[in-house]
Amino acid sequence: MLAVSSLQAQPESDYLNATMGQYPNAMHNTALSTHVIYDQSTWESDLTDPAQLQRMFGMIGARMDGWHTWAKQDQQGLRLGGTARNHSAQALWKFRCPQSTTFKGGKVQILVQVPEKWEENETTPTVSLHNQLTLEGGGEYFKTYTRNTSSPLTFKHIKTDTTTQQTITLDIPMGIDTFYVQVTRPMHTPENAQILVRSLQIQAELTSDTMLQIDLSESEMYWNHGDQATVLLRSVGRQSIEKAGYNLLRFDGQIYQPVKTVQCELTDQIAKLDINQYGPGYYRLEAFDQDTPQWILDRRDFVVLSHQDSAITPQTSIFGAKQTDREPELAKKMGIKWSSSSLLWAWSQAGPDKPIKFNDAWIDQAIADGMEPVVVIFTAPKWSNGKKNPTYPPLPVNYKHWQAFNREAAKHLGDRVTWYESWNEPNNGHQFGFKGPRTKRAELAKTIQRVQYEGLREGNPNAKLIGGNFAGLYPEWVSMWLNNDSLLDYQQAMSGHAYCRTTPDVHWAHKFPPEPDLIPRLLEFRKTMDQFGASDQPTFWTEFGWDAAEVSEIEQARWIARQFVMFQAYREELKTKAAFIFTFNPRFDYSIVRYPSAVDPWSHRLRPAVGAIATTSSVLAGSQSINKHHDHPDTVRLYEFTKGNSTIYAAWATEVAKQPTVKLPNQQATQAVKINLLGDQSSVNLSANQQVELPTNGDPVFFILK
């Protein structure tokens, strides 16, 4: 029985594009595997079948630019390299045995072929077996690992002087519980040299014959409260287990705390576990044999997300997210109602007279899931900007092509898309490559937006543009946008990226909570819009979030939830349409899902932020703000909302609060439902104007009074 890493399968179009290596879906340790437990000793993967890419752990490598293909799948298998001498590729598969055992031995057999003989070369391709990964070459902000430098346990060279198929056999060492199979096409190979990987087979032996296996009906280990998930406990070893049991634990933000222990009998080696009775939260199941309960034979972590009201629409919700195209099902289960992703000109049109490639399947999916799509259009092809970085805007001579691209985009997308975003972060040198003075940068960026708007309206007269799209919340940029040479008539809304304030002394890292100045900065942004004639234009807060490399995962979760509460409390004053969490893309440390290599095979990818957003949207989407009882600059916050027949209080103590308590404004004794950050619910009796204790760690809590 072998376990393969617990990662989400990408949609077919996504993982096939990723395999082709075209930016922005280049395979840099990309998650392509799905969680599968095998109850036989032989595991096989025929790589002539594109669906088998889902069973890979990932692909890493180096390449010179976004147009070169360094890995692709076709009817003959998975091809590595073949377009450039200095492009490397490493295909990876990860295997792990159950917790109760280790590998006793076995063999890895991989069928490979060199389609054409290689010329004389100083490096040769290899098949290797590793018990760990040492990934290097990636940036701290945008993960693009280029190589695994761990020493192999064993390896063999692939012959390059023959085109005959080769079966490479490697022995699995005794005593390990995890191994990776790697096929490497190294750098400095002949220009067009390829390796064709046709199939992979594992024949493993395990040290234990007594094993339990937890099976979940869901492809990934999360679902909404109220959904019915099937969880089976199986005896899969050679020695049958008739009496088993399981421990259920719940994550409290720091550790997993015991909830209950259940004993069960297996009929025909199977028992069905009743876990649908448990409410929202992050859980762990531990299976054991009743004869030896101290030995955990299998484990599964799973998440129950708060129930989402299907009647909530984008018109009644501000909850949005960036790059939901990567995780449409998860976004839906979180209650996301606004979906934003990019249409990148730089990789959509190879030349001024070349056809435009539209990747818009995510838009249809978003609409089907009840979300409003928002499309951000930016970047410029090298042929349009003097062969500069894609974030450098097009040269004036090519404005007509920028306008035409936007026109064709709006025409192609039609009435499916109403809202578009202007060029991303024109006040950020990393996103708007022009390096001149601020006034010159603003002047150029305004021209780019004006041309973009004209193109969009030519393609679809109903298209609306969200202007600005600034990094941060800087009123001076709003005034530059709307004062002299105003863009008021070239946009229908404005946007800022509402990250916490930061400074050069912390290297611009987003590592502080939102409260010290979020509210006044948002209000100043809105005030400046009103001052310069944009009072009738709404706001979109098209990015916010926290870098999980700079803050803990639970800090990321609680601060996101608190900021969503404040957005909802000030929705009317700010005229907010939507606020977008950044991001679902695991290549960024800002991601609310974990990076593939950080996920154990028995675990899940969901950082606590996923549960926190699902909880906050479940409680607040569709609500109306009634009162801000404790607001900026108070160190304890208390906001009141109404939703249907319910009154909702959202409260928390900030990290600098000396007294983490608050007096609720209810005028009479009542029953309420108390909901914590990750959705755990409990009934409480509230006396009139009761003073309640708040979590000392800064978690927000919700009280719902019927």
N, C-alpha and C positions, 0 to 999 in steps of 0.2 A: 504494500500500500504506500503510495507516494503522494505527497502534497505539493502542489505547484503554487507559486506566490499568489496572494489574495489581492488582485488588482482588477480594475474595471476594464471590460472590453470596450474599445473605441467603436463607434459606428463604422460600418464597412467603408464608407467613402472617406472617413477620416483616417483610418489606419492604413488604407491603401495609399492615400496621398502622403501620409507620413513615411511609408516605406519608400516612396519615390524620392524622398529627401528634398522636397521643395518647401522653402520658407513660406509661412511660419510653422509648418508642420514637420520640420526636419526631425529625424529620429535621433535625438540626443537622450539616451536612456529613457525613451518614451514608454509609458505604460501601455502594454498591449495584451496583458494576460488576464485571464479570468480565473476565479477561484474554483479549482476542481480537485476533489479527493478521489484517488484511484484505489479500488479494493482488489487489485490484482498486482502481480509482481512485474508485469510488463507494461510499459508505457510507450506509445508510438505517436509520431507526428509526421504526416506526409506533407511536405512543404510545397507540393504542386497545388495544394488546396489553399486558396487565400484565407479561408476561415482559420487555418492553423496559425496564422500570425497572432491571433488572440492568445495563443498559449505560450508565446514568447515572454520572457521577462523584459526584454528591451533591446534597443540598438544604440550603440554609441559610436562616435567616429569624428574625424576631422575632414573638413573640406574647405575649399578656397572661396566659394561664393554660393549664393542660393540657387544657381541654375544647374549646377552639376549634380547628377544622380549618383549616389554612392551606395545605394541599396534599393533593390526593387524585387517584387515578386511577379512571376509569370507562370505559365503552364508547365515549365520545367523545374521550378523550384524557386528558392530565394537566392538572388544574385547579389554578390558583394563586390563593389568597385566596378571598374571598367571604363572610367571616363578621364581619369587624371592620375599621374604618377604619385602625387602627394596627398591623395585622398585615402584615408584609412577607414576601415569598417570592422566593428566587432559585434557579432550577433550573440545574444545571451539567452540561456534558459536557466531557470532556477528550480531546484528540487529540494524538498525538505520532507523528512519522515515524520510520523506522528510523535507526539511529545513523549510517549511512553517507551520509545525505542530508539535505536541508532542503526546505521547501516552496518551489516556484517560483511558486505562485499557485493559483487555484482559487476556488470559491464555496461559501458556506454558504447553504442555503435552508431556512427554517423556516416551517411552515404553522401559523398561529395564528388565533384567533377570539375576539372579545369576545361572550359569549353574550347579554348585554343591554347596550344603550348606557349609557355612564357619564354621570353628571351632570357639570356643570362642576367642574373639579378643578385644583388647583395643580401636581400631578405627573402624569406619564404613564408608562405601561409601556414597556419597551424590550427589544430584542434586541441584544446586544453581543458583541464578540469581543475577548478579552484574551490576552496572552501570559504573564501571571502572575496569581496570586491574592494578595491582601492581606486575610487573614481577621481580623476584629476582633469584639469584643463577647463573646468567650468567657471563662469563668472559668479561672483557672490550674489548679484542681483538677478541676473537672467541665467538660469542653470543650463549650460550647454556642455556637458562633459564630453571630452574627446577621447579618453582612453581609460582602460583598467590596467593599473600597474602592479596588481598583486602577483606574487610568484605562484605559478601553477603547482598543483600537487603532482600532476603528470601531464605530458603533452606529446604529440607526434606531429611531424611535418606532413603537409600535403604535397605530393609529388606534382611538379609543374612541367615535367618533360613528357607527359602523356595526357591524352584526352580520354582515356579509359576511366570509367567510374571506379572510385576507390571507397572501400569500407574501412573506416578508421575505428579501431577498438581501443578503449581505455578502461582500465580497471578502477572500480570504485573502492577507495580505501576503507578499511574497517575502522569503526569507532566514531565516524563523523555523523552529524545529523542534518547537514546542509551541504549541497555542492552546486556549483554553477558549471554549465557546459558553455564553452566559448569557441567560436570560429572566428579567426582573425585574418583579415586581408591587411597586411601592414603597409605603412607608408614606404615611399621609395621603391615601389613596384613598377613594372613596365606600364606604360601609359594606359593601355586599354585592357590590362590583365584583369580577369574576373575569377571568382570562385562561385560555383553553383552548389548550393546546399539542397539536397533532394529530400532527405528524410533523417529522422533522429529516433533512436530506440533505446530505452533504458530497461535493463533486466537487473533488478535489485533484490538483495536478500536483507532481511531485517533481523535484529537480535531477539525480538520478543514475538511470541506466538499468541499473546493475550492482548487484544486491542479493542478499544471502543472508538466509534466515529460518530461525530455530530453532523448531521446533514440538514441544511436549510433549503427550503423551496425557492428562496429568493436568489437571484444570480449574484447579488451583493447583499451584505448583511445589514440592511436598513429598510425600514418601512414606516408608514404613518400609523399612529395610534388609531385603532379601529379596523385596520387591515388585518386579514387573517393569514399569518405566516405558518407554514408547516415545518416543524422541527422534529426530526427523528433521531433516535439514539440507536446505533447498530453495533452488534458484535461482529467484527470483521476478521479477527485472528483465527488461527487454526484451532485454538482452544476456545470453545464457546463460553460466553458469559451469560448467565441466566438472571442474576440479580445485580442490578447496577443502581446508580444514583447520580444526581448532579447538584452542584452548588450554583446558586444564582447570586451574583454580586452586582452592585450598582456603583458607578463612578460618581464621586461627590465633588469633583473638581480637582482633587489631589490624588486620591487612591480609590481603589475598588473596595467597597464596604459590603460585608455579607448581608443578603436579604433573607434567604432561606435555603435549606437543604432538603431535597426530595429524593426518596427512594422509589425505585420502580422495578417491575419485572419485565423481562423481554420475552415476547411471544414470537416464535420463529425468528429469533435473533434481532427483533425490532421492538422498540417502545416509542410511542408518540408523546412528546413533551408539551405540556400546556403552558405556553408562555405568553399567549395573547391577552391574558388577564392583566398584564403589567402595563403601566402607563408610560408616558414619554420618559426617556432617559438613555444613558449610555450603560450597557450591561456586559457581563461576562458569564458564560456558562462553563463549568468545569465538570467533566464526566469521570466517574470512578467505578471500580468494582467494589461491591459491598464487602467482600472479603478483605480488601486492602484499600480502605477509603482514603488513606494518606497519600496514595499514588494517583496523581491526575493523569488519566489516559488520553484525554483529548480536551481541547479548549476552543471556544469560539467567542469572540467579542462581537456584539451587535448593537444597533442603535434603533430606538423607537422614537420617531420624530412626532412633534405635536400635530394633531389633526388640523387640516386646512379646510376652510369653508369654500366650497366650490362656487358659491354665489358671489364671492369677491372678484372684482374686475379691476383692470388697470385704472379705471376712472375713480375707483374708491380706495385704491392702495398706492402707496409711494414706494413699496419694496421692490428694488431692482438690483441687478447684478451684472457685472462685466463677464463676457465670454461664457455665457450660459450655453452656447453652442457646443461646448465640450461636455456638458453635464445636463442635458435637457430634463431627464427624468428626476435627477436629484433636485434641480432648481424648482421643478413643479412641486415636489414633496415638501420643499422648504417654504412654499407660499410666495415665491418670486413672481411678480406680475409685469415687470419691465425687463426686457432682455436686450442687452447691448453687445454688439460685436463689430469687428472692423472689416472694411472693404479696402484693401491696400493696393493702391494704384501701382506701386513699384513692382508687384509680383502678379499683376493682373493683365498687363499689356506689354508685350515684348518690343513694340515699336509703334511709331505714330500711325502707321497704316495697318497694324496688326489687329486681329480680333481681340475682344475683351473677354476674359474668363471670369464668369460670375460663380462664386460659391455661395449659393443662397438657400440651400436645403434647410439650413438652421432657421431661416425666417418662417418657412411653412410649418416647421416643427413648433416654433415658439407660438405662432398663432393658434395651432391646434391645441396647445397646452394652455390657452387662455392668457397669453402674454402679449404685450405690445412691443414689437421690435423697434430698436433704435440703431441706426447704422452710422458709424464714424468713418469718414472717408479722409485718408491722408496718405503720406509718403509719396515719393516721386521716383519714377524709373531713372536709371542712369542716363538714358538717352535724352531725358527731358531737363536734367539739372546740371549738365556739364560733368557727368560721371562722378558726382559726389555721393556722399552717404544718402541713403533713402530718405532720411528725415530732412534733408535740405530741399527747400521748395523748388518748383520748376523755374527755369529762367523766363524772363518776360516774353521772349520769342515763342515760348511753348505754353503760354497761358491759354491759347486757343485749344490746346490739347487737354489741359486740365479742365477747362470748361466743358469740352466735349465728353470727357470721361464721366463727369458728374451728370451731364445731360443723359448719357446712355444708361448710367446706373439708375437714375430716377425713372427713366422710361421703362427699363427692364423690370424693376421692382414694382412699379405701378402703385396701385392703391394698397398693396400689402404693407408698404412702409410710408408713414407720414413724417416721422421725425428723423432728421439727420444731424450728426455732430460735425462741427467745423474742425479744422486741422488741430490735432492733439497738442495741447500745452505750448502755445506759441511763445510763452514767456520762459520756457525751459530749453536751454541750449542743447540738451540731449534729444529733444523731440522736434525742435525747430532749428535746423542746423545753421541758420544765418548767425554770424558771430559779431555783428555790428552793434553800435550803441542801442540802448533800449528804445529810444524814439524811432530810430531807423528800423529796428526789429518790428515794432508795433505798426509802423507805416507799411512794411512789406506784408506782415501777417494780415492786415486789414484788406490789402489788395487781394491776397489769396482767398480770403473769405468772400469778398465781393464777387470775384470771378466764379467761385464755387456756387454761390447762391444763384447767380444768373444761369449757370448750367443746370442746376437742379430744377429751377422753375420752368426752363425750356422743356425738360424731360417730363415734368409732371407739375402742372400749375398748382396742385394741392400740396406739394412738398413743403415742409417747414424745416428751417435750419436753426439749430441751437448754436448760438454764437459764443465767442470767447473761448470756452473750453480750457480755462486757465489752470495752470499748476498752482494750487493754493487758492486763497480767498483775498485777493489784493484789490481794494477799491480803486487804487490808482490806475490799474489796468482797465477796470470798468469805465473809468472816466476817459481814458485815452480811446476806448472803443466807441464811446457815445458822444464825445464832445466835438472837437474839431474833426472834420471829414467823417461825420458820424456814420456808423453802420446800422443805425436804427431801422432803416428800411431794407436792410439786407439780412435780417434774422427775425425769428418769431419768439425767441427765448434766449436766455443766457445761462452759462454754466461755469462753475468753479469746482475744483477738486478739493473737497473739504477734509483734507488730512489735518492731523494735529499740527500746531505750529512747531517749527523746528529751526535750527540754527547751524551755521558752519562748524561750531565747536563740537557738535555731535555728528559731523559729516552728513548732515541733512537727514539723518535716520528718523523715521517715524517711530518713536519709542515712548511717548508720553500719553497720558489719558486725555480725553477730549475736553473735559469741563473747564479748565482754567479760563479759556477765552473763546470757545467755539461759538457760543450764542452771540456775543458782541461782534465777532467777525462775520457771521452769517448776516446779522442785521445791518452791518455797515455795507456789505456787498449789496443787499437789497435796497438800502437807502440811496446808494450812489446810482443804481439803476433808475430809481424813481426820480432822482434829482435831474437826470439828463434825458428824461422823456420816455423811459421804458417801463413806466408804471403798470402798463397793461400786459407786459410780457412776463410769463412765468419763469421760474428757475428750475434747472435740473442740476443736481449735485452728482456729476457723472463719474466720480471716483471718490472713495474713501476706504480706509482700512489700515491694518498694521502689519509690519514686517515680523513674521514669526521667528526670524533669526535674531531679532533685536528684543523681542518681548516673549513671554511664555505663551503657549497656546491658550491657556485659560484667560490670560490678560487680553489677548486678541479677541476672545469670545465676549468677555464682559464689556469691553470698551465698544465693540461693534453694536452690541445690544443697547447700551446706554445712548450711543449716538443716534440710533434709529428712533429711540423714544423721544429724544430732543427734536429730531426732524419732524416727528409726528405732532409733537406739542406745538411747534411753530409753523405747521403746514400753512395755515391761513395767512399769517403775517409775512411769510417768505414767498407765498404763492408758489409753493413747491409742487411740481408734477411728480417727480420721482427722485430717489436717491439710490445710487448704485454702489454695491460693495465690490471692491477689487480684491480677489479675482477667483475664478474657478480653475485657472491655469496653474498646474503644479510646478511649472518651471520657475515661477516667481515665489519667493518666500512669503509674499503677501497672500498666497493661495489659502483658501479655507479647506482644501483637501491636501492630504500629505503627499510628499514626493514618493514615487514608486519604490525606490530602494529603501525607504524608511518604513515600509509596511511589512509586518510579519505575516506569514501565510495564514495564521489563525485570526488575524485582526482585520480591521477595516481602514479605509482611507480618510474617514471624516474627522477633521479637527473639531474641537468643541464648538467652534464658531458656527458650524452647520446647525447644531442643535439649538444654539442661542438665537440664531436668526429665525429658525422655524418656530421657536417659542414666541418670540417678539411679534412676528407676523401673524401667528395664530391669535394672539391676544389683541393686537392693535390695528391690524388691517381692517379698514372700514369704520374705524372709530372717529369720534369728533373730540377735539381738545376743549375742555371745559374750564380748567383753572390750572395755573402754575403756582401752587402753594409755596413751594420752596424752589427757587430758580437761581440763576447766576446773580450774585457771586457766592451763594450759600454752598457750604461744603456737604450738606445733606440735601438731596433733591426729592421732590414729591410733585408729581404731575397727575392731574385728574382728567379722565376721558369718559365718554359715554358711548355705548355700542348696543343698539337694540334697546332692551329693557335693563341693561346692566350698567353699573358704574364701575370704572376701573381705576385703581390707583397704581402708579408705577413709582417705585421709590428705591433709593440706594444711598449709601454713604460713600463719598469719595475717599481716595487714599489719604487725604489730609484731615478728614473729619475726626474731631476729638471725641464726640459722643455719637456713636452709630445708632441713633434712635430717631424716631419721628412720630408726631401725633397725627393720626388720621383724622380727616374732617367729617367722618360720618356722624350724624346728629343723634342716632339712636343705635341701640344694640342690634346686631344682625349677624347672620352667618355669611361666611365668605369662603371662596376657594383661593388658596395661596399657591402661587406657581413660582418655582425657582428658575434659575438661568437656563437649565437644560430641559425644563418642562415637567419636572416632578411636581405632582399636585397633592395637596392635602386640604382637608376641611378645617376651618378655624372659626371660633366664636369671638366676635369683636364686640367689646363694650363701646358705648358712645365715646367718641374722641379718644380712642385707645392709643396709648403710647406703645409703639411696637419696636422690637429689636430688629435691626437690619444686619445683614451679613458684614462681618468685619473685614472681609477680603474685597469688598467693593462690588459684589454681584448685585444686579438689580433683582427685585422681587415684585411680583404683581399680585394685587388683591382684587378679585372680581366679586362684586356685591350684586345679587339679583334684586 
